[in-house]
Amino acid sequence: MTPTTKPQAAAERPREAFQAAPANYTSDYSSIADAVAFLLRSGMRLDWTPDRPAQPAPRIDIEPAIMDEDKLPRPPEALIEGLLSERGKMTLTGASKTWKSFLMVQLGLGVATGTGWLGLRCRPGKVLYVNLEINKAQFMRRVFDVARALGADSRAVERSFFVAHGIDAALPIDQLVDAILSHEEARGCALVIVDPIYKAFAGSENDQRDMAAFCSQLDRLVSALGCAVATVHHQSKGYQGNKDMADRAAGSGVLGRDVDALVDVCRLQAPGNAMRATFLLRGYDELAPIEYTFEHPLCIRDTSGNLAGARFSNAHEGDSRAAKVEATLARIEAACEELLKGRDKIDRKEVTDRLGMKGDTVSKHLDKSSRFACESGSNWCHIKRRR
């Protein structure tokens, strides 16, 4: 350890005085402790830097390139055909209330039973679903309903699909991973699903360092369990159709760059609960988008091709558009009801004049009415009650 001194005037330098009289030191001070006490009384400041034991340097593997194909390491097998390998990482992103959890339960059951997911074959393996958002009774019912609707083998589901209820524990990701790794049932998992990640995020999802630290915890799961990991994350606000797929997830882009498979789901401008899944992959060829519809409790792949040309919509645009259509129809029906009192038919122009609408708009909405109908000729258009 090396003492350092505070700058002082020459007459006040105890070190020099001490060094100038070594004979006095040896006779007057019988120990190092006595010498230190003398220096401190003389005004010397001692800054001690304790010697630290040498730490071993981190190790990484460095090796030459391999040009003998027979000696190349065996690549990991696919867990989900063309999408995710064993020990891979995947994130599913989507707007709120777009049935992401239903879709991920379906994925977990596809792996647990060795069947498939959205038409992609799955290799059978044990699944741990870490549920952080839905209460236990509701989630277990959801798993039951989805499995029953899929016609899944009950014994295979009970043997290979496990649920960790983390909603009450409210653990940050590092403690959540510790809890998972300490549990006996986590051993032997082929896939761990964490749904959703914001429930286990301790920092800011907009901070790159916080997101990188989160991803490192997922790596712990992969390394310790030898499994693949899939997470569920929400999209950023606003319309997603004009954004690059990698930029649709909320917060820092680190998560999208870290995972091996990024799956994004968006609503479509089409009848029913129409959705499209698009893929950004590392290690696999580009996967074409998959259109599907949600028909409770299942997400069913569209094989007709009717949805292939549909455009993206805002997450809940379908709901608001339907509400507007219903409101307009109600106004038209109310006008028809009032104008038809005591009459068999009315001219469509009476309705358009009253409501300030175009004739085609009135006719189009009345096509959906169960109470009134339009009848038209070359120069006329009447409205009557339906019989």
C-alpha positions in Angstrom: 0.0 0.0 0.0 1.3 3.4 -0.9 0.8 6.6 1.1 0.2 9.8 -0.8 0.6 13.3 0.6 -1.4 16.5 0.4 0.8 19.4 -1.0 2.2 21.4 2.0 4.8 24.1 2.6 8.4 22.8 2.9 8.5 23.5 6.6 5.3 21.5 7.1 6.3 18.3 5.2 6.4 15.6 7.9 7.5 13.0 5.4 10.7 14.9 4.7 11.3 15.4 8.4 10.6 11.8 9.0 13.0 10.7 6.3 15.6 13.1 7.4 15.9 11.5 10.8 15.8 7.7 10.3 17.9 7.1 13.5 15.3 8.8 15.6 12.6 6.8 13.9 14.2 3.5 14.6 14.8 4.4 18.2 11.6 6.3 19.0 9.1 4.2 17.0 8.9 0.5 17.6 6.2 -0.4 15.1 4.6 0.7 11.8 1.6 1.7 13.8 3.6 4.2 15.8 5.1 5.6 12.6 1.7 6.0 11.0 0.4 7.8 14.2 3.4 10.2 14.0 2.6 11.0 10.4 -1.0 11.6 11.1 -0.2 13.9 14.1 2.1 15.8 11.7 -0.8 16.6 9.3 0.0 14.1 6.6 -3.0 12.6 4.8 -2.7 9.0 3.9 -4.8 7.6 1.0 -4.6 3.9 1.1 -5.4 1.8 -2.0 -5.8 -1.8 -0.7 -4.3 -4.5 -2.8 -7.0 -6.4 -4.6 -6.7 -10.0 -5.6 -6.3 -10.5 -9.3 -9.5 -11.4 -11.1 -9.4 -14.0 -13.8 -10.2 -12.5 -17.2 -13.5 -13.5 -18.8 -13.2 -16.3 -21.3 -14.6 -16.4 -24.8 -14.0 -19.0 -27.5 -11.8 -18.0 -30.4 -11.1 -20.5 -33.1 -10.2 -20.5 -36.8 -12.8 -20.8 -39.5 -13.8 -24.4 -40.5 -13.6 -25.3 -44.2 -14.2 -29.0 -43.8 -18.0 -29.4 -43.9 -17.9 -32.6 -41.9 -16.4 -30.7 -39.0 -19.0 -28.0 -38.8 -21.1 -27.8 -35.6 -24.5 -29.3 -35.9 -27.1 -26.5 -36.3 -30.0 -26.4 -33.8 -33.1 -28.2 -34.8 -36.3 -26.3 -35.5 -38.8 -26.1 -32.7 -41.4 -24.3 -35.0 -40.9 -25.0 -38.6 -39.2 -22.2 -40.5 -39.6 -19.8 -37.6 -37.8 -20.7 -34.3 -35.0 -23.1 -33.4 -34.4 -24.8 -30.1 -32.6 -22.4 -27.8 -33.9 -19.5 -30.0 -35.6 -16.3 -28.9 -38.9 -15.0 -30.3 -41.1 -11.9 -29.5 -44.7 -11.5 -30.6 -45.9 -7.9 -30.8 -49.4 -6.5 -31.3 -51.8 -3.9 -30.2 -53.8 -4.3 -27.0 -56.9 -6.6 -27.1 -55.9 -8.3 -30.4 -56.0 -11.8 -28.9 -52.2 -12.1 -28.5 -52.5 -14.4 -25.4 -54.9 -16.7 -27.2 -52.4 -16.9 -30.1 -49.6 -17.7 -27.7 -51.6 -20.3 -25.7 -52.2 -21.9 -29.1 -48.5 -21.8 -29.8 -47.7 -23.4 -26.5 -50.2 -26.2 -27.0 -48.8 -26.8 -30.5 -45.4 -27.5 -29.0 -46.7 -29.4 -26.0 -48.7 -31.8 -28.3 -46.3 -31.8 -31.3 -48.9 -30.6 -33.7 -48.7 -27.1 -35.2 -49.3 -23.4 -35.0 -50.9 -21.3 -37.8 -50.1 -24.1 -40.2 -46.4 -24.4 -39.1 -45.3 -27.8 -37.7 -44.0 -27.9 -34.1 -41.6 -30.3 -32.6 -43.0 -31.8 -29.4 -41.6 -30.6 -26.1 -42.4 -29.4 -22.6 -43.8 -25.9 -22.3 -43.8 -23.4 -19.4 -46.2 -20.5 -19.9 -45.4 -17.6 -17.5 -48.7 -15.8 -17.1 -48.2 -12.3 -15.7 -51.5 -10.7 -16.7 -54.5 -12.8 -16.3 -55.9 -14.2 -13.0 -55.3 -17.9 -12.4 -58.9 -19.1 -12.8 -59.5 -17.2 -16.0 -56.2 -18.2 -17.6 -56.6 -21.9 -16.8 -60.1 -21.8 -18.3 -58.6 -20.2 -21.4 -56.0 -23.0 -21.8 -58.8 -25.5 -21.3 -61.0 -23.9 -23.9 -58.3 -23.5 -26.5 -57.1 -27.1 -26.0 -60.6 -28.5 -26.3 -61.3 -26.5 -29.4 -58.1 -27.7 -31.0 -59.0 -31.3 -30.2 -55.7 -31.6 -28.4 -54.8 -34.8 -26.6 -55.7 -34.2 -22.9 -52.9 -36.4 -21.6 -50.3 -34.7 -23.7 -51.5 -31.3 -22.5 -51.4 -32.3 -18.8 -48.0 -33.9 -19.3 -46.3 -31.2 -21.2 -48.0 -27.8 -20.7 -47.2 -26.1 -17.4 -48.3 -22.6 -16.1 -46.4 -20.3 -13.8 -48.8 -17.8 -12.2 -46.7 -14.7 -11.7 -49.4 -12.0 -11.6 -49.5 -11.9 -7.8 -45.8 -12.1 -7.3 -45.1 -9.0 -9.3 -41.4 -9.8 -9.7 -38.9 -7.9 -11.8 -37.3 -10.0 -14.6 -34.1 -10.9 -12.7 -36.1 -12.2 -9.7 -38.6 -13.9 -12.0 -35.8 -15.8 -13.8 -34.4 -16.8 -10.4 -37.8 -18.1 -9.4 -38.2 -20.1 -12.6 -34.7 -21.6 -12.5 -35.2 -22.7 -8.9 -38.4 -24.5 -9.7 -38.2 -28.2 -10.4 -41.0 -28.1 -13.0 -38.9 -25.8 -15.2 -36.3 -28.5 -15.9 -36.5 -30.1 -19.3 -38.6 -27.3 -20.9 -38.3 -26.9 -24.7 -40.1 -23.5 -24.6 -40.7 -20.9 -22.0 -43.3 -18.2 -22.8 -43.4 -14.9 -20.9 -46.6 -13.0 -21.3 -46.4 -10.0 -21.3 -42.9 -8.5 -20.7 -44.0 -5.1 -19.4 -45.2 -6.8 -16.2 -41.6 -7.9 -15.5 -39.8 -4.8 -16.7 -38.2 -2.9 -13.9 -36.6 0.0 -15.9 -37.8 2.0 -18.9 -38.6 0.2 -22.0 -37.4 3.2 -23.9 -33.9 3.0 -22.4 -31.5 0.8 -24.5 -29.5 -0.2 -21.5 -32.5 -1.3 -19.5 -33.8 -3.3 -22.5 -30.4 -4.9 -23.1 -30.3 -5.9 -19.4 -33.8 -7.4 -19.8 -32.7 -9.4 -22.9 -29.7 -10.7 -20.9 -32.1 -12.2 -18.4 -33.8 -14.0 -21.2 -30.4 -15.3 -22.2 -30.1 -16.7 -18.7 -33.2 -18.8 -19.3 -31.9 -20.1 -22.6 -28.5 -21.0 -21.2 -29.6 -22.5 -18.0 -32.6 -24.5 -19.3 -31.4 -25.1 -22.9 -34.8 -24.0 -24.1 -36.3 -21.5 -26.5 -37.9 -18.4 -25.1 -40.9 -16.5 -26.5 -42.2 -13.2 -25.1 -45.3 -11.1 -25.7 -44.9 -7.3 -26.1 -47.3 -4.4 -27.1 -47.0 -2.2 -30.1 -46.3 1.5 -30.0 -49.2 3.9 -30.3 -50.8 4.8 -33.6 -51.2 3.3 -37.1 -48.7 0.5 -37.7 -49.1 -0.2 -41.4 -46.7 2.5 -42.6 -43.9 1.5 -40.1 -41.0 -0.8 -40.7 -41.9 -4.1 -38.9 -38.9 -3.8 -36.6 -40.2 -0.4 -35.4 -43.7 -1.4 -34.4 -42.9 -2.7 -30.9 -43.1 -0.1 -28.1 -39.9 1.3 -26.6 -36.3 0.7 -27.5 -35.5 -1.2 -30.7 -33.1 -3.4 -28.8 -35.6 -6.2 -28.3 -36.5 -6.5 -32.0 -32.8 -6.7 -32.9 -32.0 -9.1 -30.1 -34.5 -11.9 -30.8 -34.1 -14.5 -33.6 -37.8 -14.3 -34.6 -40.0 -11.2 -34.5 -43.6 -11.8 -35.1 -46.0 -8.9 -35.5 -49.8 -9.1 -35.7 -52.1 -6.4 -37.0 -55.8 -6.1 -37.7 -56.9 -6.0 -41.3 -59.6 -4.0 -43.1 -61.8 -7.0 -43.7 -65.0 -8.5 -42.2 -64.7 -10.3 -38.9 -61.7 -10.4 -36.7 -59.2 -10.6 -39.5 -55.5 -10.5 -38.6 -52.1 -10.7 -40.4 -48.9 -12.1 -38.9 -45.7 -10.9 -40.4 -42.2 -12.2 -39.7 -38.7 -10.9 -39.3 -36.3 -13.8 -38.9 -32.6 -14.6 -38.3 -31.4 -18.0 -39.5 -34.3 -18.9 -41.7 -35.6 -18.0 -45.1 -38.1 -15.2 -45.3 -41.5 -16.5 -44.2 -44.6 -15.2 -46.1 -47.2 -13.3 -44.0 -50.0 -15.5 -42.6 -53.6 -14.2 -42.5 -55.9 -15.6 -39.9 -59.2 -14.8 -38.1 -60.0 -15.0 -34.4 -63.1 -17.1 -33.8 -63.2 -17.6 -30.1 -61.2 -19.2 -28.7 -59.1 -20.1 -31.7 -56.9 -18.2 -34.2 -57.7 -19.9 -37.5 -55.4 -19.6 -40.6 -57.0 -18.3 -43.7 -56.5 -20.8 -46.5 -58.8 -19.3 -49.0 -56.5 -16.4 -49.9 -59.4 -13.9 -49.5 -57.5 -11.9 -46.9 -54.1 -11.8 -48.7 -54.9 -8.4 -50.4 -56.5 -6.8 -47.3 -54.9 -3.6 -46.0 -53.8 -3.0 -42.4 -56.2 -1.0 -40.2 -55.8 0.7 -36.9 -56.0 -1.8 -34.1 -59.6 -1.0 -33.2 -60.7 0.7 -36.4 -63.0 -2.1 -37.2 -64.9 -1.6 -34.0 -65.3 2.2 -34.5 -66.3 1.8 -38.1 -69.0 -0.7 -37.3 -70.3 1.6 -34.6 -70.5 4.5 -37.1 -72.4 2.2 -39.6 -74.9 1.2 -36.9 -75.4 4.8 -35.8 -76.1 5.9 -39.4 -78.5 3.1 -40.0 -80.4 3.9 -36.8 -80.8 7.5 -38.0 -82.1 6.4 -41.4 -84.5 3.9 -39.8 -85.9 6.5 -37.4 -86.5 8.9 -40.4 -88.3 6.1 -42.3 -90.4 5.2 -39.3 -91.6 8.8 -38.9 -92.2 9.4 -42.7 -94.1 6.1 -43.2 -96.7 6.7 -40.6 -100.0 6.1 -42.2 -98.4 5.3 -45.6 -97.4 2.2 -47.5 -94.3 3.7 -49.1 -92.2 6.9 -49.3 -89.9 8.4 -51.9 -86.2 8.0 -51.0 -85.7 11.7 -51.7 -87.8 12.5 -48.6 -85.3 10.7 -46.4 -82.3 12.3 -48.2 -83.8 15.7 -47.8 -84.5 15.2 -44.1 -81.0 13.8 -43.3 -78.9 15.6 -45.8 -77.5 12.3 -47.2 -76.9 11.0 -50.7 -79.4 8.5 -52.1 -76.8 5.8 -52.5 -75.8 6.2 -48.9 -79.4 5.6 -47.8 -79.9 2.6 -50.1 -76.6 1.0 -49.0 -77.5 1.2 -45.3 -81.0 0.0 -45.8 -79.6 -3.1 -47.5 -78.6 -4.1 -43.9 -81.9 -3.1 -42.3 -84.2 -5.8 -41.0 -87.1 -3.3 -41.0 -87.0 -1.3 -44.3 -86.1 -1.9 -47.9 -85.6 0.1 -51.1 -87.3 -0.7 -54.3 -86.1 1.2 -57.4 -86.9 1.7 -61.1 -85.5 3.7 -63.9 -86.6 7.0 -62.5 -87.8 6.3 -59.0 -86.8 4.8 -55.7 -89.3 3.9 -52.9 -88.8 2.8 -49.4 -91.2 0.3 -47.8 -91.4 -1.8 -44.7 -90.0 -5.3 -45.0 -92.6 -8.0 -44.7 
